[in-house]
Amino acid sequence: MSGKRRRSHGEGSVFKYRDGFAAVFDVGWDEGKRSRKWVYGKTERDVLGKLADLRRRQEQGQNLAAAPRTVGEWLDEWLRMKERDGTRPSTLQGYRKLIENHIRPAVGKMALDKLNPTAIRRLLAEKTDAGLSATTVRHIHGLIRNSLGDAEREELVHRNAAKSVRPPAMRQVERRALSVHEAKRLLDALRGHRLEALYVCALTVGLRRGELLGLAWSDIDFDAGTLTVRQTVQRAEGRLQLVPPKTERARRTVPVPAQTLALFRAHRRQQAADRLAAGERWQDRGLVFPSKVGTPRDPDHIDRTWHKIRAAAELDWLRLHDLRHACATFLLVSGASPRTVMKVLGHSQIGLTMNTYAHVLPDIERAAVDEAAKHLFG
């Protein structure tokens, strides 16, 4: 370093350095040691601009003394944080796929504190142009937003750049609703099937696939006519796991129709025979719908069986998850309030219920208005 030291009032110390200028900025303390940053520029104005930027970021709350990280390094650290916080294995697996397939290749090498709205917007636009669904692109945006939110709380960035970026709009896809006539045809096709109780439970109680497979006999209260969702089956890291429901709303106790309870009783008698046939191979987990040896049943097996059942009922368009939607639709048409449906399905927010089943609400409103008119006008 050479040249005369120059100081501009209120701007810090600027030095003539080689064929340009440099300055030192005190960023605070890191692990008991004072930390400083050097900035360089071709002109004194360049250096003063960089000093002003550092000062602004420090005033906005960014910890400039923290070790510099790339976006990729922060995402690795963030995943470890999420794992320690108890995030479900299947959720972590989904995060890793989004990071490795989409985020790291695009912005992984960028300095974390340099990630800006423009870079995020371009990433989302590239993924949309590449043909990814709006849902996947929104998941990418959500992951970046959540990880930057934690980085902001850790004072590694002075703002969450993803908040300034709009994710692509979701297009509402109208799916065909199961009619009562079609539901009866499905029940006819199910009659006598080994998993009749499972599919009827999905239709009448609205449980998700993982919730059905995680259902234990101890969760069914035959006297009260209820069941409680306490766990769910998920595949993570190549193996099936029993995990708690994702949200507190998903952990719920719901009423069960008498017809479904009767199928549960018949299924329990069938399972007793399966247990005798398996002998020492049986591993008792107390599950209602286990494999033939008592272990958690593979969700893929449920899907393969479902394809045969819906074909027999001539309902090839009907997805297994549509039984859950059919349950909600039948409840609403029968006069149940949206909040009741929200509780039965385990939705986290009433808005989710209202938006998902908005197509049913006009008919319910019309029926209510007509019924009120009958009382008024006889």
N, C-alpha and C positions, 0 to 999 in steps of 0.2 A: 504494500500500500504506500502511496506517495501523494504528495500534494498537500496543500493547506486545508485544514479542517474548516468547513463552512457551516454555519447554523442559521436557519431561517426562523424568525420569531414564531413560536407556537407550533412548529412543524417537526421538531426533532433535529437530530444531527445528520448532516449530509456530508459525505466525503468524496473528494476526487479520487477515483479508483480506476487504474489502468487507463483505458480510453473512454471511460464513462464516469458514472457516479454510483455511490453506495450509501447505505444508511443502516443503522442498528436500531431495532425496535424491541423494547422490553415487554415481553408478553406475560410475565408473572413467574410463578413457581411451579415446578413439576417434580414431585417426589422429593421435596426438600431442597431442590436446587433451583437457582434463578435461571430462567430460560430467556433467550433472546433470538430474534429472527433477523437475518440479513436480507436486505432487498437491494436490487441492482437495476440500473437503467442507463440508457445512452445519454440522457439529459437529466439535469437536476429536477426538471418538471416531472419527468417519468417517475423518479424516485419519490418525490413528494406525493404524487398520486397514489403510489403503492402504500406509502405510510398512512395516508388518509383512509385507504381501504382497510388496512389492518386495524386502525383505530376504530373505524365504524363497526367492524365485525366484533371487536372486543367489547364495545359499548352495547352491542345487541345481544351479548351473552355467550358468544363462542369462546371456548377455552383454547386459545391459541398455543398454550403450552403443551397441549396433548400431542402425542406422537402422531405424525401424519399417516393417513391411511388412504388406500385406494377404495373405490366403491366395492370391489371384490373382496378385499380384506375385511371391510366393515360387515358385509353380508355374511361372511364366514363367522365372524364374531357374534353377529346378531343371531344366527342360527343356534349357536352354542347357548346364548342367553335364553332363547325361546325353549330350548330343550331343558335347561335347568328350571325354567318356570313351569314345566309340566305340560307343555303343548303336546297334543296327541301325536303319536308316531305317524299316522296317516297324513296329518296336516303338515308335519315337517317334511315328509316325503314329497308332498305336493309343492311345498316351497322350494325344495332343492331342484325339482324338475323345472320350475319357472326360472330359477336363477341360472342353472347350467345351460338350459336350452335357449333362453331369450335375453336375460339381463346381462350376465357376465360377458358374453361375446360382444355386446354392443357398448357397454359403459364400464365394464369391470376394471379396466386399467386407469380410468379417470380418477383424479384426486377427489376424495369424498367431498371436501369443502368447495370444489369447483363444479360439482354437479348442479346444473341449472335447469330451469323450466324448458328451455329450448332443446336441450339434449334429451330430456324425458319425452317431450312432445314428438320429437323426431323418431325416437325409439317406438313409441306407440303407433305412429303413422306407418313406419316400416312394417310392423307386425300386421297391421290392418291390411296394408297393400299386399302382403305376402299371403293373405287369405285366412288368417286366424280369425276365429269367431269373436264377436264383440265381448262375449263372456270371458274368454281367455285373455283378451287384451285388458279388460277391466281388472282381472285378477293380477296381471302384471303390474298395472298401475297401483292397485291396492297394496301389493307387497312392497313396492318402492316407497309409497306414502307411509306405510306403517314402520318400515325400517328407518326412514329418515326422521319420523316422529321420535323414535327412540334415540337416534343420533342427536337430535336437537335437545332432548332431555339430558343427554350425556355431555352437552355443550361442545359437541364435535363439529356441528354446523350451526350457523346463526339463524337459519330459517329452513323450513320444510319446503323445498322447491317443488315437490309433487303436488302441493295444495293449489298451485297456480295453474295446473294442467287439467283440462277437462278430459275424462275418459270417454270413449265412444258411447253413444246412446244405445240402450238396449231396445231391440225391437220386440214388441209383445207378440209371441207366437200363440195363435189360437189353436188349441188342441181339441180334438173331438172328445166330447163328454160321453161317458158310458150311460146309456139309458137304463131304466128299470127293467125293460124287456131283455136287453142284452145281459144285464147282471144276472137275471134269472137263468138265462141260457148258460152263462158261465158256471153258475152254481150246479146246474145239471151235469156239466162236463166234469166238475170237481167231485161229484158224489162218489164216495168209496175210495178216492185216491189216498195214498199214504200221507200226503201232505195237505189234505183237504183243510185241516184246522188252521194251518199256516196261512193259506191264501184267503180263507174266509175271514180270518182275523185281520188281514191287511185290508179287506173290503169293508168290514164292519167297525173296526176300531182305528184304522188309519196308521198303523205302525209302519215305520220304514223297514227296509230289508234287514239292515244290521240290527235293529231293535228286535225284530222277530227272532233272529238267530241268537240273540243274547238273552232272550226271555228264559227265566228259570221258573221251575214249579213253585218255588217259594215266593215268586212275584205274583202268583195268581191266588186271589182270595175267593174261593168258590162260594162261601157263605155270603159275603158282601156283594158278590158279582162284579168284582173289579180286578184289574191288573195294574202293576206298577212297573214302569220302565226305569231300570236301575243300571243297565249296562248294554253295550252294543258290541257286535263282532266286527272287527276290521282287519284287513290284511295290510301289514306294514313290514317292510324289510323281509319280504318273502315268507312270512308266517302269520297265521291267524291269531289275533289277540282279543281278549275281552277287556274293554275299556269303558270308563264312565261316559255318560252322555255328554255331548259337546257343551251344552248350556244348562243352566238351572231350569229353564222352561222345558227342556227336553226330558228332564227327570220328572215324571208325572204319574199320577194315579188316575185312571179313567174307567168308566163303567163299561161292562162287556155284556152284550145281549145274551139272553138265555140260550139261544140256538148255538152261539159260538162256544159258550161254556160246555154245552153238551158234546160238541165236537172235541173239546179239550179232554173231557173225561174219556171218550172213546180212544183218543190218541194216546192217553196215558196207559190204557190197557194194551194197546199195540206196542208201546215202548217197553212194557214189562216183558212181553214175548221176545222182543229184540234183545233185551238184556240177557235173558236166559240163553238165547242162541249164541250170543257173543262170548258167554262164559268168562274166562279170565281176561279176555281181551277188552272187556268193558271198562272204561274209565269214567267213573261217575262224576260229572260236573254239575249235575242237577238241572241240565238244560231241557227245555221243552222240545226243541227241534234240533237235536244233535245229529252227528253222523251215526253210522251203524255200530260204532264202538263207544259212543258217549262223548266224544270230543266235539269241539265247535265244528259245525257244518260249513263247507266251503260255499261262499255266496255264489260262485260261478255255477255250482250244481243247481242252486235254486233257479237261476236264470235259464239253464238248459231245460229243466223240467217245465218251467213256465212256458217256454216256446211251444212245447208239445200240447200243453193244456189249452192255450189260447187258440192254437190251430184246430183242436178238436171242437172248440166252441165257435169256430168261424169268426174269430176276433183277432186276426193277424196284426191289426194296427195297435192293439192294446198293450202298452208297456206295463211291467209289474208296478212301477211307481204310479201308474194311472189309477190303480186300486185305491191308493191313498187319496188322490184327488176325487175319485168317485165317492169315497166315504164322506169327505167334506161337503161335496155337492148335495148328496142325499140328506145330510144333516141340515144344511141350510134350507133346502126345499121343504123339509119336514117342520121348519119353524125354529130351529136352533139359532141362537144369536151368533154373530161373528166372533164374539169373545169366547163363547162356549166352544166353537170350532177351533179357535186359537189354542185353547187349553187342551182339547183332545189331541190335536196334531202336534202340540209341543212347539208351536211357532214362538220365536223370541219377541216379535213385535206384532201388534194388531194390524199395522199397515201392511205387513206381508200377507196376512190373511185376506184383507180387503182387496189388495191388488191382484192376488192370485185368483180369487173367486169373484171378481167384479162382474163377470159375465152372468152369474146367477142372481146377483142382487136386484136387477130390474124386475125380474119375475116375482121375487119375494116381496118387493115394495108394492107391485101391482096387486098381489094377493092380499097384502095387509090393508091397502086402501079400499079394495072391494069389500073386504070383511067389515071394515069400519062403516062403510056405506050401508051395509045390510042392517047394522045395529041402528043407524040413524033413521033409515027410511023403511025399515021393516021388510 
